Amino acid sequence: MKIIANRMQVNMGQEAEYKRRHDEIWPELSQLLKEHGIHEYRIFLDEETCALFAIFMVENPDRLIDLPSNPIMQKWWAYMKDIMPSNSDFSPVSTELKEVFYLP
């Protein structure tokens, strides 16, 4: 199992909408993520800066390679692009974070 962490951003003033959309996450998206081996996906919000910190566990990171091309994933990104910085393919602008400390 590998832990992956990312930093993203939600547009200022869109924090409640971001949470609402995730509270109502599509069942087919949840299923897709689970089918790709993703577990314990969490997203945290820094309310002062609107920075998002996402962390999840994945059984095999190689299984994530085709996730961006999946139509469900592309539809979700298109749905979210109006409330967060996005790339030209509508994926969220994201920076993978390096683990620097672990307390077992």
OpenMM code with the backbone's topology and positions (N, CA, C; nanometers):
from openmm import Vec3, app, unit

residues = "MET LYS ILE ILE ALA ASN ARG MET GLN VAL ASN MET GLY GLN GLU ALA GLU TYR LYS ARG ARG HIS ASP GLU ILE TRP PRO GLU LEU SER GLN LEU LEU LYS GLU HIS GLY ILE HIS GLU TYR ARG ILE PHE LEU ASP GLU GLU THR CYS ALA LEU PHE ALA ILE PHE MET VAL GLU ASN PRO ASP ARG LEU ILE ASP LEU PRO SER ASN PRO ILE MET GLN LYS TRP TRP ALA TYR MET LYS ASP ILE MET PRO SER ASN SER ASP PHE SER PRO VAL SER THR GLU LEU LYS GLU VAL PHE TYR LEU PRO".split()
positions = [
    Vec3(0.0855, -0.1172, 0.0000),
    Vec3(0.0000, 0.0000, 0.0000),
    Vec3(0.0903, 0.1238, 0.0000),
    Vec3(0.0597, 0.2180, -0.0856),
    Vec3(0.1353, 0.3429, -0.0934),
    Vec3(0.0417, 0.4583, -0.0592),
    Vec3(0.0944, 0.5564, 0.0119),
    Vec3(0.0187, 0.6771, 0.0432),
    Vec3(0.0604, 0.7852, -0.0553),
    Vec3(-0.0389, 0.8496, -0.1148),
    Vec3(-0.0142, 0.9588, -0.2081),
    Vec3(-0.0813, 1.0841, -0.1520),
    Vec3(-0.0083, 1.1947, -0.1560),
    Vec3(-0.0607, 1.3225, -0.1076),
    Vec3(-0.0412, 1.4281, -0.2157),
    Vec3(-0.1402, 1.5142, -0.2295),
    Vec3(-0.1368, 1.6215, -0.3286),
    Vec3(-0.1873, 1.7508, -0.2688),
    Vec3(-0.1395, 1.8609, -0.3263),
    Vec3(-0.1884, 1.9936, -0.2916),
    Vec3(-0.2611, 2.0489, -0.4125),
    Vec3(-0.3809, 2.1026, -0.3888),
    Vec3(-0.4609, 2.1667, -0.4931),
    Vec3(-0.5133, 2.2967, -0.4354),
    Vec3(-0.6022, 2.3620, -0.5069),
    Vec3(-0.6574, 2.4897, -0.4644),
    Vec3(-0.8041, 2.4947, -0.5021),
    Vec3(-0.8846, 2.5555, -0.4179),
    Vec3(-1.0228, 2.5860, -0.4545),
    Vec3(-1.0310, 2.7382, -0.4655),
    Vec3(-1.1082, 2.7873, -0.5607),
    Vec3(-1.1204, 2.9316, -0.5782),
    Vec3(-1.1824, 2.9951, -0.4540),
    Vec3(-1.1287, 3.1105, -0.4161),
    Vec3(-1.1787, 3.1846, -0.3014),
    Vec3(-1.3295, 3.2061, -0.3162),
    Vec3(-1.4036, 3.1783, -0.2113),
    Vec3(-1.5485, 3.1932, -0.2119),
    Vec3(-1.6224, 3.0694, -0.2601),
    Vec3(-1.5493, 2.9668, -0.3051),
    Vec3(-1.6117, 2.8452, -0.3569),
    Vec3(-1.5946, 2.7253, -0.2622),
    Vec3(-1.5473, 2.7515, -0.1412),
    Vec3(-1.5208, 2.6429, -0.0468),
    Vec3(-1.6465, 2.5618, -0.0155),
    Vec3(-1.7577, 2.6289, 0.0121),
    Vec3(-1.8822, 2.5580, 0.0456),
    Vec3(-1.9318, 2.4763, -0.0736),
    Vec3(-1.9190, 2.5326, -0.1940),
    Vec3(-1.9621, 2.4597, -0.3133),
    Vec3(-1.8736, 2.3382, -0.3368),
    Vec3(-1.7438, 2.3518, -0.3142),
    Vec3(-1.6512, 2.2391, -0.3279),
    Vec3(-1.6921, 2.1266, -0.2325),
    Vec3(-1.7204, 2.1620, -0.1075),
    Vec3(-1.7616, 2.0623, -0.0088),
    Vec3(-1.8950, 1.9992, -0.0478),
    Vec3(-1.9890, 2.0817, -0.0925),
    Vec3(-2.1206, 2.0290, -0.1316),
    Vec3(-2.1062, 1.9263, -0.2437),
    Vec3(-2.0259, 1.9576, -0.3432),
    Vec3(-2.0086, 1.8642, -0.4551),
    Vec3(-1.9454, 1.7332, -0.4089),
    Vec3(-1.8541, 1.7415, -0.3147),
    Vec3(-1.7926, 1.6184, -0.2654),
    Vec3(-1.8842, 1.5430, -0.1695),
    Vec3(-1.9686, 1.6163, -0.0981),
    Vec3(-2.0677, 1.5491, -0.0126),
    Vec3(-2.1663, 1.4681, -0.0974),
    Vec3(-2.1844, 1.5105, -0.2209),
    Vec3(-2.2764, 1.4442, -0.3133),
    Vec3(-2.1993, 1.3721, -0.4245),
    Vec3(-2.0827, 1.3203, -0.3912),
    Vec3(-1.9977, 1.2562, -0.4929),
    Vec3(-2.0765, 1.1484, -0.5663),
    Vec3(-2.0548, 1.1412, -0.6943),
    Vec3(-2.1277, 1.0452, -0.7769),
    Vec3(-2.0896, 0.9025, -0.7386),
    Vec3(-2.1861, 0.8146, -0.7221),
    Vec3(-2.1561, 0.6744, -0.6890),
    Vec3(-2.0636, 0.6099, -0.7920),
    Vec3(-2.0811, 0.6443, -0.9204),
    Vec3(-1.9958, 0.5843, -1.0228),
    Vec3(-1.8510, 0.6319, -1.0117),
    Vec3(-1.8297, 0.7528, -0.9595),
    Vec3(-1.6928, 0.8006, -0.9380),
    Vec3(-1.6308, 0.7292, -0.8184),
    Vec3(-1.7060, 0.7168, -0.7105),
    Vec3(-1.6564, 0.6421, -0.5936),
    Vec3(-1.6191, 0.4998, -0.6328),
    Vec3(-1.7037, 0.4363, -0.7105),
    Vec3(-1.6775, 0.2992, -0.7550),
    Vec3(-1.5525, 0.2929, -0.8424),
    Vec3(-1.5375, 0.3885, -0.9323),
    Vec3(-1.4208, 0.3933, -1.0200),
    Vec3(-1.2913, 0.4033, -0.9387),
    Vec3(-1.2896, 0.4917, -0.8404),
    Vec3(-1.1701, 0.5083, -0.7575),
    Vec3(-1.1381, 0.3795, -0.6820),
    Vec3(-1.2409, 0.3169, -0.6267),
    Vec3(-1.2193, 0.1910, -0.5554),
    Vec3(-1.1695, 0.0813, -0.6491),
    Vec3(-1.2231, 0.0775, -0.7704),
    Vec3(-1.1793, -0.0225, -0.8681),
    Vec3(-1.0324, -0.0043, -0.9064),
    Vec3(-0.9822, 0.1169, -0.8914),
    Vec3(-0.8415, 0.1444, -0.9202),
    Vec3(-0.7537, 0.1306, -0.7956),
    Vec3(-0.8108, 0.0759, -0.6881),
    Vec3(-0.7340, 0.0448, -0.5684),
    Vec3(-0.7168, 0.1582, -0.4703),
    Vec3(-0.7963, 0.2642, -0.4834),
    Vec3(-0.7853, 0.3788, -0.3930),
    Vec3(-0.8680, 0.3540, -0.2675),
    Vec3(-0.8055, 0.3785, -0.1529),
    Vec3(-0.8703, 0.3616, -0.0226),
    Vec3(-0.8444, 0.4851, 0.0636),
    Vec3(-0.9329, 0.5100, 0.1546),
    Vec3(-0.9153, 0.6142, 0.2565),
    Vec3(-0.8754, 0.7484, 0.1966),
    Vec3(-0.9506, 0.7921, 0.0973),
    Vec3(-0.9262, 0.9199, 0.0301),
    Vec3(-0.9814, 1.0307, 0.1184),
    Vec3(-0.8968, 1.1255, 0.1534),
    Vec3(-0.9381, 1.2396, 0.2362),
    Vec3(-0.8884, 1.3681, 0.1726),
    Vec3(-0.9670, 1.4743, 0.1847),
    Vec3(-0.9256, 1.6060, 0.1379),
    Vec3(-0.9485, 1.7038, 0.2523),
    Vec3(-0.8449, 1.7814, 0.2813),
    Vec3(-0.8502, 1.8811, 0.3877),
    Vec3(-0.8406, 2.0204, 0.3253),
    Vec3(-0.9057, 2.1179, 0.3887),
    Vec3(-0.9079, 2.2564, 0.3416),
    Vec3(-0.8386, 2.3474, 0.4414),
    Vec3(-0.7454, 2.4295, 0.3931),
    Vec3(-0.6890, 2.5387, 0.4731),
    Vec3(-0.7790, 2.6585, 0.4463),
    Vec3(-0.8616, 2.6931, 0.5412),
    Vec3(-0.9629, 2.7973, 0.5205),
    Vec3(-0.9032, 2.9359, 0.4978),
    Vec3(-0.7820, 2.9596, 0.5427),
    Vec3(-0.7190, 3.0908, 0.5231),
    Vec3(-0.6700, 3.1105, 0.3802),
    Vec3(-0.6191, 3.0045, 0.3185),
    Vec3(-0.5586, 3.0169, 0.1856),
    Vec3(-0.6376, 2.9470, 0.0754),
    Vec3(-0.7391, 2.8707, 0.1114),
    Vec3(-0.8187, 2.7884, 0.0186),
    Vec3(-0.7351, 2.6774, -0.0439),
    Vec3(-0.6230, 2.6430, 0.0193),
    Vec3(-0.5425, 2.5308, -0.0267),
    Vec3(-0.6113, 2.4009, 0.0147),
    Vec3(-0.6032, 2.3027, -0.0724),
    Vec3(-0.6581, 2.1702, -0.0458),
    Vec3(-0.5428, 2.0725, -0.0328),
    Vec3(-0.5529, 1.9839, 0.0641),
    Vec3(-0.4538, 1.8798, 0.0841),
    Vec3(-0.5270, 1.7472, 0.0738),
    Vec3(-0.4911, 1.6690, -0.0274),
    Vec3(-0.5559, 1.5397, -0.0494),
    Vec3(-0.4580, 1.4283, -0.0175),
    Vec3(-0.5088, 1.3246, 0.0468),
    Vec3(-0.4258, 1.2094, 0.0801),
    Vec3(-0.5101, 1.0836, 0.0624),
    Vec3(-0.4479, 0.9817, 0.0024),
    Vec3(-0.5179, 0.8547, -0.0122),
    Vec3(-0.4175, 0.7417, -0.0186),
    Vec3(-0.4676, 0.6236, 0.0052),
    Vec3(-0.3860, 0.5034, -0.0047),
    Vec3(-0.4245, 0.4315, -0.1325),
    Vec3(-0.3240, 0.3710, -0.1959),
    Vec3(-0.3488, 0.2968, -0.3186),
    Vec3(-0.2695, 0.1666, -0.3124),
    Vec3(-0.3351, 0.0595, -0.3530),
    Vec3(-0.2722, -0.0719, -0.3495),
    Vec3(-0.1528, -0.0778, -0.4444),
    Vec3(-0.1711, -0.0270, -0.5661),
    Vec3(-0.0668, -0.0318, -0.6674),
    Vec3(-0.0753, 0.0969, -0.7492),
    Vec3(0.0202, 0.1900, -0.7334),
    Vec3(0.0144, 0.3171, -0.8060),
    Vec3(0.0083, 0.3014, -0.9579),
    Vec3(0.0568, 0.1907, -1.0118),
    Vec3(0.0503, 0.1679, -1.1564),
    Vec3(-0.0940, 0.1619, -1.2062),
    Vec3(-0.1867, 0.1259, -1.1171),
    Vec3(-0.3281, 0.1166, -1.1568),
    Vec3(-0.3903, 0.2546, -1.1797),
    Vec3(-0.3205, 0.3613, -1.1393),
    Vec3(-0.3738, 0.4964, -1.1543),
    Vec3(-0.3450, 0.5553, -1.2927),
    Vec3(-0.2588, 0.4921, -1.3689),
    Vec3(-0.2121, 0.5474, -1.4959),
    Vec3(-0.3259, 0.5768, -1.5929),
    Vec3(-0.4223, 0.4867, -1.6054),
    Vec3(-0.5309, 0.5081, -1.7015),
    Vec3(-0.6507, 0.5836, -1.6429),
    Vec3(-0.6448, 0.6186, -1.5157),
    Vec3(-0.7562, 0.6894, -1.4516),
    Vec3(-0.7881, 0.8230, -1.5200),
    Vec3(-0.6889, 0.9059, -1.5561),
    Vec3(-0.7213, 1.0346, -1.6211),
    Vec3(-0.7963, 1.0217, -1.7528),
    Vec3(-0.7822, 0.9123, -1.8232),
    Vec3(-0.8510, 0.8968, -1.9521),
    Vec3(-0.9910, 0.8372, -1.9384),
    Vec3(-1.0297, 0.7990, -1.8176),
    Vec3(-1.1614, 0.7406, -1.7970),
    Vec3(-1.2698, 0.8479, -1.8141),
    Vec3(-1.3753, 0.8190, -1.8881),
    Vec3(-1.4814, 0.9178, -1.9108),
    Vec3(-1.5463, 0.9708, -1.7818),
    Vec3(-1.5593, 0.8875, -1.6805),
    Vec3(-1.6185, 0.9339, -1.5543),
    Vec3(-1.5269, 1.0363, -1.4884),
    Vec3(-1.3965, 1.0088, -1.4891),
    Vec3(-1.2999, 1.1010, -1.4300),
    Vec3(-1.2991, 1.2322, -1.5073),
    Vec3(-1.3022, 1.2250, -1.6402),
    Vec3(-1.3039, 1.3453, -1.7226),
    Vec3(-1.4305, 1.4277, -1.6990),
    Vec3(-1.5428, 1.3598, -1.6818),
    Vec3(-1.6697, 1.4290, -1.6548),
    Vec3(-1.6639, 1.5005, -1.5191),
    Vec3(-1.6045, 1.4349, -1.4173),
    Vec3(-1.5914, 1.4965, -1.2843),
    Vec3(-1.5025, 1.6204, -1.2930),
    Vec3(-1.3903, 1.6083, -1.3614),
    Vec3(-1.3002, 1.7237, -1.3739),
    Vec3(-1.3696, 1.8395, -1.4437),
    Vec3(-1.4454, 1.8119, -1.5486),
    Vec3(-1.5185, 1.9176, -1.6180),
    Vec3(-1.6211, 1.9834, -1.5246),
    Vec3(-1.6821, 1.9024, -1.4402),
    Vec3(-1.7806, 1.9508, -1.3422),
    Vec3(-1.7143, 2.0410, -1.2379),
    Vec3(-1.5894, 2.0149, -1.2034),
    Vec3(-1.5202, 2.0889, -1.0980),
    Vec3(-1.4408, 2.2088, -1.1484),
    Vec3(-1.4188, 2.2209, -1.2779),
    Vec3(-1.3270, 2.3207, -1.3313),
    Vec3(-1.3692, 2.4650, -1.3030),
    Vec3(-1.4961, 2.4897, -1.2789),
    Vec3(-1.5406, 2.6266, -1.2543),
    Vec3(-1.5135, 2.6746, -1.1122),
    Vec3(-1.4739, 2.5836, -1.0227),
    Vec3(-1.4518, 2.6259, -0.8838),
    Vec3(-1.3086, 2.6032, -0.8354),
    Vec3(-1.2200, 2.5570, -0.9266),
    Vec3(-1.0803, 2.5378, -0.8862),
    Vec3(-0.9888, 2.5542, -1.0072),
    Vec3(-0.8639, 2.5965, -0.9840),
    Vec3(-0.7699, 2.6058, -1.0958),
    Vec3(-0.7551, 2.4699, -1.1635),
    Vec3(-0.7640, 2.4704, -1.2971),
    Vec3(-0.7616, 2.3464, -1.3739),
    Vec3(-0.6659, 2.3574, -1.4915),
    Vec3(-0.6169, 2.2427, -1.5342),
    Vec3(-0.5330, 2.2333, -1.6524),
    Vec3(-0.6205, 2.2329, -1.7773),
    Vec3(-0.5576, 2.2332, -1.8948),
    Vec3(-0.6335, 2.2379, -2.0202),
    Vec3(-0.7218, 2.1150, -2.0403),
    Vec3(-0.6857, 2.0010, -1.9765),
    Vec3(-0.7701, 1.8806, -1.9854),
    Vec3(-0.8744, 1.8771, -1.8735),
    Vec3(-0.8868, 1.9878, -1.8004),
    Vec3(-0.9798, 2.0071, -1.6892),
    Vec3(-0.9370, 1.9382, -1.5599),
    Vec3(-0.8267, 1.8627, -1.5612),
    Vec3(-0.7763, 1.8046, -1.4361),
    Vec3(-0.7358, 1.9187, -1.3441),
    Vec3(-0.7510, 1.9004, -1.2130),
    Vec3(-0.7128, 2.0077, -1.1215),
    Vec3(-0.5615, 2.0298, -1.1232),
    Vec3(-0.5220, 2.1560, -1.1141),
    Vec3(-0.3801, 2.1862, -1.0971),
    Vec3(-0.3414, 2.1245, -0.9634),
    Vec3(-0.2420, 2.0388, -0.9656),
    Vec3(-0.2085, 1.9584, -0.8481),
    Vec3(-0.0573, 1.9398, -0.8384),
    Vec3(-0.0073, 1.9437, -0.7153),
    Vec3(0.1338, 1.9180, -0.6894),
    Vec3(0.1437, 1.7993, -0.5955),
    Vec3(0.2164, 1.6968, -0.6380),
    Vec3(0.2364, 1.5819, -0.5490),
    Vec3(0.3308, 1.6238, -0.4371),
    Vec3(0.2982, 1.5830, -0.3160),
    Vec3(0.3770, 1.6187, -0.1988),
    Vec3(0.4679, 1.5049, -0.1564),
    Vec3(0.5846, 1.5401, -0.1085),
    Vec3(0.6849, 1.4447, -0.0631),
    Vec3(0.6677, 1.4218, 0.0874),
    Vec3(0.6639, 1.2973, 0.1278),
    Vec3(0.6545, 1.2661, 0.2701),
    Vec3(0.7886, 1.2964, 0.3367),
    Vec3(0.7829, 1.3704, 0.4478),
    Vec3(0.9053, 1.4050, 0.5204),
    Vec3(0.9048, 1.3552, 0.6650),
    Vec3(0.7913, 1.3010, 0.7104),
    Vec3(0.7843, 1.2505, 0.8469),
    Vec3(0.6745, 1.1480, 0.8559),
    Vec3(0.6992, 1.0443, 0.9369),
    Vec3(0.5991, 0.9403, 0.9604),
    Vec3(0.6184, 0.8895, 1.1025),
    Vec3(0.5120, 0.8855, 1.1797),
    Vec3(0.5131, 0.8305, 1.3152),
    Vec3(0.4232, 0.7094, 1.3157),
    Vec3(0.4793, 0.5889, 1.3147),
    Vec3(0.3960, 0.4681, 1.3135),
    Vec3(0.3218, 0.4478, 1.4443),
] * unit.nanometer
topology = app.Topology()
chain = topology.addChain("A")
for resn in residues:
    res = topology.addResidue(resn, chain)
    for name in ("N", "CA", "C"):
        topology.addAtom(name, app.Element.getBySymbol(name[0]), res)
